[in-house]
Each structure stands twice: as C-alpha cells, then as structure tokens.
C-alpha cells in the first residue's frame, strides 16, 4: 500500500510529506484548496504525461516521491521489475520518483534506478486505482472486465491458458510439417536432379584438401624434373661419382693392409660410399614422389574443378557437399513419409483443440453463472447509493473462433442502464460523473477482494448527494477499506466521519504567495473539520454536536 507521498514545488505545494496507513483515509477541505493538486502529483509519479505547468512558479524543477510497502510484492509488480532487471529485497519498500523540469522533460526512478515514464505506467495499475469524475481506466475499461469476472467466478483460467498453448503448439507443428512437405513436393524434380549429380560426383569430406595437395606436389615435380634427371645421371652412370668412389674403394681394399694409414683411408672411403649411396636412395625416392603422370594430374584438376563447381552451385563449401546430399535425401524422404507424419500431427492438433474447447466451454458456463451472481450483488448495492432506477448487467458474449485465445471464447463487459426502458451500454458512455463513481463503488463492493490495485482512491464520489446516500457511501467505503487501503477525497461529513485517518487540505496566502498545505487531524481537529463541513463558513455549537453524533455512530 501507499505509505508516504513527498511533493516538492508542484503548483501551490512548496514542500509536503504525507504518511498514509491502511484502512480508510479521508481528505477534506474547501473547494479550491488544492485537492486536485495531490491527485495530479500522484498521477505524475505513476507515469502520467509530464506537464511543465505543474512546476511551481519561480522554481526550475519539481519532484514527487511515492513509497509503497507490501507483505509480499504483487506478482504484476514483480513481473515488470524483473523485465526491467530491477531487484528489490524482501521487505524493502518500492519507491517511485518523478522529477519534472520547468522547461520541459522529466526523469523517472524506481528505488534510485533510472526508468522511463512508460515503466512507471506499467507499474501503476497494480499500485494505485483512481476513480473520479472523469474516470476512464480501472473498472471502466472493458479490458479488465473478463479478469475481474474470472476471479469472482473462480474458474480454471490457468487450465484454459495451458490448453490454448498446447493447441497452438500442436497446430504450429502441423503447419510447419505441411509447409515442409509442400515445399519439398514443389522442388521434388529439382531435388532429384541435384541429388543425382551429387551422387555421381560422390564428394567426400576432406577430399578437396587432399586433391589440392597432390596437385601442388605434381606441379612442383614438373618444375624439378630436369634437375632431378641430371642429378640421377651424375649418380647412376658408369662414370658417375658414386661409381668412381666404389672403384677407388675396391682398389684401396687390396693394399689397405700394407699400412695403417691406408686402412684409415679405406674406412673413410667406405663411409663416403655409404653416404653417397644414401644420397642416391633419397634422390630416387624424391624422384618417385615428385614424378607426375600428366593424365593423373589432369584427372586431379578435373576432379577439383567439378567439386568446386558443385559447391558454388549449391552455395556451400566443398566439404559441406556430403551434408547437402543428406539434406536433399531427407527432404525427399519427407515427401514419402510426410503424409504419415502429418496424419499423426493432425490427430494431435485435433485432440488439443478438443481439450481446449472443452475447458473453454466449462469456463464459459462458470462465467455465465457468475455473471448472474455479480449482477444480483451489484443490484443490491444500487438503491442505497441513489441508483435505484439503474440496472447493471455483465455481458458474456461468445467470440468467433478467430478471436479465441488464452482467456477462452468469451468477451466480457460491464453494462448499465440508468433509466427504465433505456438500452444497456458501457459504463463510461451512460453514467454521469457522480453516477459513474457510485456504480464503481457498487462494483467494488460486489467484487469485494477479487483483485485490483494495492491502494484505491475515490475522488469526490459523493458529489451531489447527501444524507442517507452519503452515509451509505461512507459505510461501503469503510467496508472496502477494512481489508486494504482506500483514500477518499470528499465533501461529505458522513463519509469523512468514517475515516480512520483524516487529512485537511487548506490554502493560504502570504502577500503574493499562495500555498497549499495538508494536515493530519487529531480527534478534536476531526470534530471541528466535520462541523465546518456541516455548517459552512461559521462553525456552530449545533454543528459540533452533530459532528460528535456522526463520529460516535461509526
């Protein structure tokens, strides 16, 4: 609930700090004292349009801060904060702030984190519900009527939502399968031709790299062929260096025993022959490795060209051609097995649709029954609120199938007829300001604790009524406030007497400066203010006595 409101430099308010509590709080004061300024300030911090005209004359900026405390953060508030990645510890107050510049522009904050005005507006419906003479939100807005009726009815909305999701998912799977088969069927001839080409080519992953390496090696051998041939001639001929070394080694072998130095020479010559022989082996192997068959080189180059041409044609890398072939086979297989798969998906979609229809129909029946109960409950509240000629109806209308959704098959709207014989129409289109506020009060009473904002504000709901009607309004406001927080801006002493906390709004002038102030009244102050409301400008003893009776009677 709203626990604190701090206002700085808003119109006639220079500085104001208000503490609020649970139950019914009433705000009174003479006409023009500035009650609307409080609501404008609260609206600003809840994300309403930033009007620079709200900044107090002579100041360059204004601000409004509202603090809310909860035993458990409402789910709707938590969802908005989570989406914005704003963390609030359990038990920590939620603090909204809006700063407004005189030259235009504003800044919003949630617990000191900068946010947009749009985010403040997202939070507002779960925090404060304001009903006034020109109410166009809350219970007047048909968008929320279905959810209110569902909470009143106690229907299994979550089950309908789950059934709707399952139906949508099953239908999406069926549509995707049908689209795949249809596309594959359209491309079947082309797929067959492409697959035949690739099957004939038989690409293998990694083949391009191996072929490119083999081609590079052959091309290198082609360039080295003359040098290798000359080297092999030098090594292999009868007059080659290796033949000479071997001949020298044989001749030296015959005389090596004649002197130690000759034996050492022979050993060195043998090593040279061995090394030269190894060199000859390496040359032969190199010649074999670099040898190229022009026909083989041509085959390799042709193979590379074909592979790369296929890759360009299919828009992929050469190594991805095998995967592309598998994908083509899968598409062709889908054509053959698609009808069987689609039949299974159709059965699943039909079963999900039947489950959704059954749940939605159950919810419709609950809504229809609850609508009658709600109509009766609201009707019971109308006469005491001086709306005895009016009628209320909860219209539960079946939607066409294309408009079914997670909330079921129904549209729900609250309708009224203010005069006998008049047609029913939406709340906002028929009721005057005072009637609308009283209709909303009747609805709030009938719906009791069936959801809504943490704090509810009624702005001059008692305008134009008095006596027994005002007493009935006050009694119902107090009843509603018993389970939460309700603030009422009122001109009625009967309503004011019901308040647990009473705030008096006053305007004072000092020279050319006018200020609005708000005072939390004690018991003697409450009595005097209610007496003023009863008697007018001059408070009489009779008015004070009547004020005592009002306060004692609640």
C-alpha positions as CSV (number, residue, x, y, z in Angstrom):
1,X,0.0,0.0,0.0
2,X,1.0,3.7,-0.3
3,X,2.8,4.7,2.9
4,X,4.4,8.0,2.0
5,X,4.0,10.8,-0.5
6,X,6.5,13.6,-0.8
7,X,5.9,16.6,-3.0
8,X,8.2,19.4,-3.9
9,X,7.3,22.5,-5.9
10,X,4.1,21.2,-7.5
11,X,1.8,24.1,-8.3
12,X,0.8,25.6,-4.9
13,X,2.6,23.0,-2.9
14,X,6.1,24.1,-1.9
15,X,7.0,21.1,0.3
16,X,4.7,18.4,1.6
17,X,5.4,15.0,3.2
18,X,2.4,12.8,3.9
19,X,2.3,9.5,5.8
20,X,-0.5,7.0,5.0
21,X,-1.7,3.9,6.7
22,X,-4.2,1.1,5.9
23,X,-7.9,1.4,6.2
24,X,-10.0,4.4,5.1
25,X,-8.2,7.7,4.9
26,X,-10.3,10.8,4.0
27,X,-9.1,14.1,2.5
28,X,-11.3,17.2,3.0
29,X,-11.1,20.9,2.5
30,X,-12.8,23.9,1.0
31,X,-13.4,24.0,-2.7
32,X,-10.3,25.2,-4.5
33,X,-8.0,24.3,-1.6
34,X,-5.8,22.1,-3.8
35,X,-7.2,18.5,-3.5
36,X,-6.8,18.0,-7.3
37,X,-3.1,19.0,-6.9
38,X,-2.5,16.0,-4.8
39,X,-4.0,13.7,-7.4
40,X,-2.1,15.4,-10.2
41,X,1.1,14.9,-8.2
42,X,0.3,11.2,-7.6
43,X,-0.6,10.8,-11.3
44,X,2.8,12.3,-12.2
45,X,4.8,9.8,-10.2
46,X,2.6,7.0,-11.7
47,X,3.7,7.9,-15.2
48,X,1.1,10.4,-16.4
49,X,2.1,12.9,-19.0
50,X,4.7,15.3,-17.7
51,X,3.2,18.8,-17.9
52,X,5.7,21.5,-17.1
53,X,2.8,23.7,-15.9
54,X,2.8,21.6,-12.7
55,X,6.1,23.2,-11.7
56,X,5.6,25.8,-9.0
57,X,6.0,29.4,-10.3
58,X,9.6,30.6,-9.8
59,X,11.1,27.2,-9.5
60,X,13.2,25.4,-12.1
61,X,12.1,21.8,-11.2
62,X,9.6,19.8,-9.2
63,X,9.5,16.2,-7.8
64,X,7.1,13.7,-6.4
65,X,8.2,10.6,-4.5
66,X,5.7,7.8,-3.5
67,X,6.7,4.9,-1.2
68,X,4.8,1.6,-1.2
69,X,5.2,-1.3,1.2
70,X,3.9,-4.9,0.9
71,X,3.9,-8.0,2.9
72,X,4.7,-9.7,-0.5
73,X,5.3,-7.9,-3.7
74,X,2.3,-8.2,-6.1
75,X,3.0,-10.6,-9.0
76,X,2.2,-7.9,-11.6
77,X,4.8,-5.6,-10.0
78,X,7.4,-8.3,-9.7
79,X,6.9,-9.2,-13.4
80,X,7.5,-5.6,-14.5
81,X,10.6,-5.2,-12.3
82,X,12.1,-8.5,-13.4
83,X,11.6,-7.4,-17.0
84,X,13.5,-4.2,-16.3
85,X,16.1,-6.1,-14.2
86,X,15.4,-4.1,-11.1
87,X,15.9,-6.1,-7.9
88,X,14.0,-5.4,-4.6
89,X,14.9,-7.3,-1.5
90,X,12.0,-8.9,0.5
91,X,10.6,-6.3,2.9
92,X,12.2,-3.4,1.1
93,X,9.8,-0.6,0.1
94,X,9.1,0.2,-3.5
95,X,9.9,3.8,-4.1
96,X,8.8,5.6,-7.2
97,X,10.1,9.1,-8.0
98,X,9.5,11.5,-10.9
99,X,11.4,14.8,-11.5
100,X,9.9,17.5,-13.7
101,X,11.7,20.5,-15.2
102,X,10.1,23.8,-15.8
103,X,11.5,24.0,-19.3
104,X,10.1,20.5,-20.1
105,X,11.4,17.0,-19.7
106,X,11.2,14.6,-16.8
107,X,13.1,11.7,-15.2
108,X,11.7,8.6,-13.5
109,X,13.2,6.4,-10.9
110,X,12.4,3.1,-9.1
111,X,14.4,2.7,-6.0
112,X,17.1,5.1,-7.3
113,X,17.4,3.3,-10.6
114,X,16.6,5.5,-13.7
115,X,13.5,4.3,-15.6
116,X,11.1,5.6,-18.3
117,X,7.7,7.0,-17.7
118,X,6.4,4.1,-19.6
119,X,7.7,1.7,-17.0
120,X,6.0,3.8,-14.2
121,X,2.8,3.5,-16.2
122,X,3.2,-0.3,-16.3
123,X,3.6,-0.4,-12.5
124,X,0.7,1.9,-11.8
125,X,-2.4,-0.4,-12.3
126,X,-1.1,-2.8,-9.6
127,X,-0.3,0.1,-7.2
128,X,-3.0,2.7,-7.3
129,X,-6.5,2.7,-8.7
130,X,-8.1,6.1,-9.0
131,X,-11.8,6.6,-9.6
132,X,-13.1,10.1,-10.2
133,X,-15.4,12.3,-12.1
134,X,-13.7,11.6,-15.4
135,X,-12.5,8.0,-14.8
136,X,-11.5,6.2,-18.0
137,X,-9.4,3.4,-16.5
138,X,-9.8,0.7,-13.9
139,X,-13.3,-0.8,-13.7
140,X,-14.5,1.4,-16.6
141,X,-12.0,-0.1,-19.0
142,X,-13.6,-3.3,-20.6
143,X,-10.1,-4.8,-21.0
144,X,-10.1,-5.7,-17.3
145,X,-13.7,-6.9,-17.0
146,X,-13.1,-10.5,-18.0
147,X,-10.3,-11.0,-15.5
148,X,-12.4,-9.5,-12.7
149,X,-15.3,-11.8,-13.6
150,X,-13.0,-14.8,-13.7
151,X,-11.6,-14.0,-10.2
152,X,-15.2,-13.6,-9.0
153,X,-16.2,-16.9,-10.6
154,X,-13.2,-18.9,-9.5
155,X,-12.8,-20.5,-12.9
156,X,-9.8,-22.5,-14.1
157,X,-8.3,-19.8,-16.3
158,X,-4.8,-21.3,-15.9
159,X,-6.1,-24.6,-17.3
160,X,-7.6,-22.9,-20.3
161,X,-4.4,-21.0,-20.9
162,X,-2.4,-24.2,-20.8
163,X,-4.8,-25.9,-23.1
164,X,-4.6,-23.0,-25.5
165,X,-0.8,-23.1,-25.6
166,X,-0.8,-26.9,-26.2
167,X,-3.3,-26.4,-29.1
168,X,-1.2,-23.6,-30.6
169,X,2.0,-25.6,-30.3
170,X,0.4,-28.7,-31.9
171,X,-1.1,-26.6,-34.7
172,X,2.3,-24.9,-35.3
173,X,4.0,-28.3,-35.5
174,X,1.3,-29.4,-38.0
175,X,1.6,-26.2,-40.1
176,X,5.4,-26.5,-40.2
177,X,5.2,-30.1,-41.3
178,X,2.7,-29.3,-44.0
179,X,4.9,-26.4,-45.2
180,X,8.0,-28.6,-45.3
181,X,6.2,-31.3,-47.3
182,X,4.6,-28.8,-49.7
183,X,7.9,-27.1,-50.3
184,X,9.7,-30.4,-50.9
185,X,7.0,-31.6,-53.3
186,X,7.3,-28.4,-55.3
187,X,11.1,-28.9,-55.6
188,X,11.0,-32.7,-56.0
189,X,12.2,-32.8,-59.6
190,X,14.9,-30.3,-58.9
191,X,15.9,-32.2,-55.8
192,X,16.1,-35.4,-57.7
193,X,18.3,-33.9,-60.4
194,X,20.6,-32.2,-57.9
195,X,20.9,-35.4,-55.9
196,X,21.7,-37.4,-59.0
197,X,24.5,-35.0,-59.9
198,X,26.0,-35.1,-56.4
199,X,25.6,-38.9,-56.1
200,X,27.5,-39.3,-59.3
201,X,30.2,-37.0,-58.0
202,X,30.3,-38.8,-54.6
203,X,32.0,-36.0,-52.7
204,X,33.9,-36.9,-49.6
205,X,34.7,-34.5,-46.7
206,X,38.4,-33.5,-46.7
207,X,38.8,-34.6,-50.4
208,X,39.4,-31.1,-51.7
209,X,42.4,-30.6,-49.4
210,X,43.9,-33.9,-50.4
211,X,43.5,-33.2,-54.1
212,X,44.9,-29.7,-53.8
213,X,48.0,-31.1,-52.0
214,X,48.5,-33.8,-54.6
215,X,48.2,-31.3,-57.5
216,X,50.6,-28.9,-55.9
217,X,53.1,-31.8,-55.4
218,X,52.8,-32.9,-59.0
219,X,53.2,-29.4,-60.3
220,X,56.3,-29.0,-58.1
221,X,57.7,-32.2,-59.5
222,X,57.1,-31.0,-63.0
223,X,59.3,-27.9,-62.3
224,X,62.1,-30.0,-60.7
225,X,62.1,-32.8,-63.3
226,X,65.2,-31.6,-65.3
227,X,67.3,-31.1,-62.2
228,X,66.4,-34.5,-60.8
229,X,67.2,-36.2,-64.1
230,X,70.6,-34.6,-64.2
231,X,71.4,-35.5,-60.6
232,X,70.3,-39.1,-61.2
233,X,72.6,-39.2,-64.2
234,X,75.5,-38.0,-62.2
235,X,74.9,-40.7,-59.6
236,X,73.8,-43.6,-61.7
237,X,76.1,-43.6,-64.8
238,X,79.3,-45.9,-65.1
239,X,81.4,-42.8,-64.9
240,X,79.4,-41.2,-62.1
241,X,81.0,-40.0,-58.9
242,X,79.5,-42.9,-57.0
243,X,81.0,-45.5,-59.4
244,X,84.4,-43.8,-59.1
245,X,84.2,-43.9,-55.3
246,X,83.3,-47.6,-55.3
247,X,86.1,-48.4,-57.8
248,X,88.6,-46.5,-55.6
249,X,87.3,-48.3,-52.6
250,X,87.9,-51.7,-54.3
251,X,91.5,-50.8,-55.3
252,X,92.3,-49.4,-51.9
253,X,91.0,-52.5,-50.2
254,X,93.7,-54.6,-52.0
255,X,96.5,-52.6,-50.4
256,X,95.0,-51.3,-47.2
257,X,96.8,-54.0,-45.1
258,X,100.2,-52.6,-46.1
259,X,100.0,-49.5,-43.9
260,X,97.8,-48.3,-41.1
261,X,97.1,-45.0,-42.8
262,X,95.8,-46.9,-45.8
263,X,93.4,-48.7,-43.6
264,X,92.1,-45.4,-42.2
265,X,91.8,-44.1,-45.7
266,X,89.8,-47.1,-46.7
267,X,87.4,-46.7,-43.7
268,X,86.8,-43.1,-44.6
269,X,86.2,-44.0,-48.3
270,X,83.8,-46.7,-47.2
271,X,81.8,-44.1,-45.2
272,X,81.8,-41.8,-48.2
273,X,80.4,-44.7,-50.4
274,X,77.7,-45.4,-47.8
275,X,76.7,-41.7,-47.5
276,X,76.7,-41.3,-51.3
277,X,74.6,-44.5,-51.6
278,X,72.1,-43.0,-49.1
279,X,72.0,-39.8,-51.1
280,X,71.3,-41.8,-54.2
281,X,68.3,-43.5,-52.4
282,X,66.9,-40.2,-51.3
283,X,67.2,-38.9,-54.8
284,X,65.3,-41.9,-56.2
285,X,62.6,-41.6,-53.6
286,X,62.3,-37.9,-54.3
287,X,62.0,-38.6,-58.0
288,X,59.3,-41.1,-57.3
289,X,57.4,-38.8,-55.0
290,X,57.6,-35.9,-57.5
291,X,57.0,-38.0,-60.5
292,X,53.8,-36.9,-62.3
293,X,51.7,-38.6,-64.7
294,X,50.1,-35.9,-66.9
295,X,47.0,-38.0,-67.1
296,X,46.7,-38.2,-63.3
297,X,47.4,-34.5,-62.9
298,X,44.6,-33.8,-65.4
299,X,42.3,-36.2,-63.5
300,X,43.0,-34.4,-60.3
301,X,42.5,-31.0,-61.7
302,X,39.2,-32.1,-63.4
303,X,38.0,-33.6,-60.1
304,X,38.8,-30.3,-58.2
305,X,37.0,-28.3,-60.8
306,X,33.9,-30.5,-60.6
307,X,33.8,-30.4,-56.8
308,X,34.3,-26.6,-56.6
309,X,31.7,-26.0,-59.3
310,X,29.2,-28.1,-57.4
311,X,29.9,-26.2,-54.2
312,X,29.3,-22.9,-56.0
313,X,26.1,-24.2,-57.4
314,X,24.8,-25.2,-54.0
315,X,26.2,-22.2,-52.2
316,X,28.3,-24.1,-49.7
317,X,31.9,-25.2,-49.1
318,X,33.2,-28.3,-50.9
319,X,33.4,-30.2,-47.5
320,X,29.7,-29.4,-46.9
321,X,28.6,-31.2,-50.1
322,X,28.0,-34.6,-48.3
323,X,25.8,-32.9,-45.7
324,X,23.9,-31.1,-48.5
325,X,23.3,-34.5,-50.1
326,X,21.9,-35.9,-46.8
327,X,19.6,-32.8,-46.5
328,X,18.3,-33.4,-50.0
329,X,17.6,-37.1,-49.2
330,X,15.8,-36.0,-46.0
331,X,13.6,-33.6,-48.0
332,X,12.8,-36.4,-50.5
333,X,12.2,-38.8,-47.6
334,X,9.8,-36.2,-46.1
335,X,7.7,-36.3,-49.3
336,X,7.4,-40.1,-49.0
337,X,6.8,-40.2,-45.2
338,X,5.3,-36.8,-44.8
339,X,1.7,-37.8,-45.2
340,X,2.0,-40.4,-42.4
341,X,3.7,-37.9,-40.1
342,X,1.1,-35.2,-41.0
343,X,-1.7,-37.6,-40.1
344,X,-0.2,-38.1,-36.7
345,X,0.2,-34.3,-36.2
346,X,-3.3,-33.7,-37.3
347,X,-4.6,-36.2,-34.7
348,X,-2.5,-34.4,-32.0
349,X,-3.8,-31.0,-33.1
350,X,-7.4,-32.2,-33.1
351,X,-7.0,-33.7,-29.7
352,X,-5.5,-30.5,-28.3
353,X,-8.3,-28.4,-30.0
354,X,-10.9,-30.6,-28.4
355,X,-9.3,-30.3,-25.0
356,X,-9.2,-26.5,-25.3
357,X,-12.8,-26.3,-26.4
358,X,-13.9,-28.4,-23.5
359,X,-12.1,-26.4,-20.9
360,X,-13.2,-23.1,-22.5
361,X,-16.8,-24.3,-22.5
362,X,-16.6,-25.1,-18.8
363,X,-15.1,-21.7,-18.2
364,X,-17.9,-20.1,-20.2
365,X,-20.5,-21.9,-18.1
366,X,-18.8,-20.6,-14.9
367,X,-18.7,-17.1,-16.3
368,X,-22.4,-17.1,-17.3
369,X,-23.4,-18.3,-13.8
370,X,-21.0,-15.9,-12.1
371,X,-22.3,-13.0,-14.2
372,X,-25.8,-13.6,-12.8
373,X,-24.5,-13.6,-9.3
374,X,-22.5,-10.5,-9.8
375,X,-25.5,-8.7,-11.4
376,X,-27.5,-9.5,-8.3
377,X,-24.8,-8.4,-6.0
378,X,-24.4,-5.1,-7.8
379,X,-28.2,-4.6,-8.0
380,X,-28.4,-4.9,-4.2
381,X,-26.0,-2.0,-3.8
382,X,-27.6,0.4,-6.3
383,X,-30.7,1.5,-4.3
384,X,-28.8,2.7,-1.2
385,X,-26.5,4.7,-3.5
386,X,-29.4,6.5,-5.1
387,X,-29.2,4.5,-8.2
388,X,-32.4,2.6,-7.7
389,X,-33.7,3.3,-11.3
390,X,-30.5,1.9,-12.8
391,X,-29.8,-1.7,-13.9
392,X,-26.5,-3.5,-14.2
393,X,-25.6,-6.4,-16.4
394,X,-22.5,-8.4,-17.0
395,X,-22.5,-9.3,-20.7
396,X,-20.7,-12.5,-21.5
397,X,-20.5,-12.8,-25.3
398,X,-19.2,-15.7,-27.3
399,X,-16.4,-14.7,-29.6
400,X,-15.9,-16.0,-33.2
401,X,-13.3,-18.8,-33.4
402,X,-10.7,-16.5,-35.0
403,X,-10.8,-14.4,-31.8
404,X,-10.4,-17.3,-29.3
405,X,-7.4,-17.1,-27.1
406,X,-5.7,-18.0,-23.9
407,X,-8.6,-16.5,-21.9
408,X,-11.2,-18.6,-23.6
409,X,-14.0,-18.0,-26.1
410,X,-15.7,-15.0,-24.4
411,X,-15.7,-11.3,-24.3
412,X,-16.9,-9.8,-21.0
413,X,-18.1,-6.2,-20.5
414,X,-20.0,-4.5,-17.6
415,X,-23.0,-2.6,-18.9
416,X,-25.6,-0.3,-17.3
417,X,-28.9,1.3,-18.0
418,X,-29.6,4.4,-15.9
419,X,-33.3,4.8,-16.7
420,X,-36.2,2.3,-17.0
421,X,-36.6,1.1,-20.6
422,X,-33.2,2.5,-21.7
423,X,-30.8,0.3,-23.5
424,X,-27.7,-1.1,-21.8
425,X,-24.4,0.5,-22.7
426,X,-20.8,0.7,-21.4
427,X,-20.3,2.4,-18.1
428,X,-18.4,5.4,-19.3
429,X,-20.9,6.2,-22.1
430,X,-24.0,6.5,-20.0
431,X,-23.2,7.4,-16.4
432,X,-22.5,11.0,-15.3
433,X,-19.5,11.7,-13.2
434,X,-21.3,11.1,-9.9
435,X,-23.3,8.2,-11.1
436,X,-20.2,6.6,-12.5
437,X,-18.3,6.8,-9.3
438,X,-21.2,5.3,-7.4
439,X,-21.5,2.5,-9.9
440,X,-17.8,1.8,-9.5
441,X,-18.3,1.7,-5.7
442,X,-21.2,-0.7,-6.1
443,X,-19.0,-2.9,-8.3
444,X,-16.0,-2.7,-5.9
445,X,-18.3,-3.8,-3.0
446,X,-19.8,-6.7,-5.0
447,X,-16.4,-7.8,-6.2
448,X,-15.0,-7.4,-2.7
449,X,-11.5,-8.8,-2.7
450,X,-11.5,-10.1,-6.3
451,X,-8.3,-8.3,-7.2
452,X,-7.3,-4.7,-8.1
453,X,-4.6,-2.3,-7.0
454,X,-2.9,-2.2,-3.7
455,X,-4.4,1.3,-3.0
456,X,-7.7,2.7,-4.2
457,X,-8.6,6.4,-4.4
458,X,-12.1,7.7,-4.8
459,X,-12.2,11.4,-5.9
460,X,-15.5,13.1,-4.8
461,X,-17.6,10.0,-5.2
462,X,-20.2,11.7,-3.0
463,X,-20.6,14.8,-5.2
464,X,-24.3,15.9,-5.4
465,X,-25.6,13.5,-2.7
466,X,-26.1,13.8,1.0
467,X,-27.9,12.4,3.9
468,X,-28.7,8.7,3.7
469,X,-26.9,8.2,0.4
470,X,-23.8,9.8,1.7
471,X,-24.0,7.6,4.8
472,X,-24.4,4.5,2.5
473,X,-21.3,5.6,0.5
474,X,-19.3,6.1,3.7
475,X,-20.3,2.7,5.1
476,X,-19.3,1.0,1.8
477,X,-16.0,2.8,1.6
478,X,-15.2,1.8,5.1
479,X,-16.1,-1.8,4.4
480,X,-13.9,-1.9,1.3
481,X,-11.0,-0.3,3.2
482,X,-11.2,-2.9,6.0
483,X,-9.0,-5.3,4.0
484,X,-6.6,-2.8,2.5
485,X,-6.1,0.9,1.8
486,X,-8.7,3.3,0.5
487,X,-8.4,7.1,0.2
488,X,-11.4,9.3,-0.4
489,X,-11.4,12.9,-1.4
490,X,-14.8,14.0,0.0
491,X,-17.1,16.9,0.7
492,X,-19.5,14.8,2.7
493,X,-19.3,14.9,6.5
494,X,-20.9,11.4,6.6
495,X,-18.1,10.0,4.6
496,X,-15.4,12.0,6.4
497,X,-16.6,10.6,9.8
498,X,-15.9,7.0,8.6
499,X,-12.2,7.7,8.1
500,X,-9.5,6.2,10.3
501,X,-7.2,9.0,9.3
502,X,-8.4,12.4,8.3
503,X,-6.3,14.9,6.3
504,X,-7.4,18.5,5.9
505,X,-6.2,20.4,2.8
506,X,-6.0,24.2,3.1
507,X,-4.8,27.1,1.0
508,X,-3.2,30.2,2.5
509,X,-1.9,33.4,1.0
510,X,1.0,35.5,2.2
511,X,1.2,38.6,0.2
512,X,1.5,37.4,-3.4
513,X,2.5,33.9,-2.5
514,X,-0.2,31.2,-2.2
515,X,0.5,27.8,-0.7
516,X,-1.5,24.6,-0.2
517,X,-0.9,22.5,2.9
518,X,-2.2,19.2,4.2
519,X,-2.6,18.5,7.9
520,X,-3.3,15.1,9.6
521,X,-6.0,15.9,12.1
522,X,-6.2,14.7,15.6
523,X,-9.6,13.9,17.2
524,X,-10.5,17.5,18.2
525,X,-9.4,18.6,14.8
526,X,-11.5,16.0,13.0
527,X,-14.6,17.1,15.0
528,X,-14.0,20.7,14.1
529,X,-13.5,20.0,10.4
530,X,-16.6,17.8,10.2
531,X,-18.5,20.5,12.0
532,X,-17.3,23.0,9.3
533,X,-18.4,20.7,6.6
534,X,-21.9,20.5,8.2
535,X,-22.4,24.2,8.9
536,X,-20.3,26.1,6.3
537,X,-18.2,29.2,7.0
538,X,-19.3,29.7,10.6
539,X,-19.0,26.6,12.8
540,X,-21.8,26.5,15.3
541,X,-22.2,24.5,18.5
542,X,-25.1,22.6,16.9
543,X,-22.7,21.6,14.1
544,X,-20.2,20.4,16.6
545,X,-22.8,18.4,18.4
546,X,-23.9,16.8,15.1
547,X,-20.2,16.1,14.3
548,X,-20.0,14.3,17.6
549,X,-23.0,12.2,16.8
550,X,-21.5,11.3,13.4
551,X,-18.2,10.3,14.9
552,X,-19.9,8.3,17.6
553,X,-22.1,6.5,15.2
554,X,-19.4,4.9,13.1
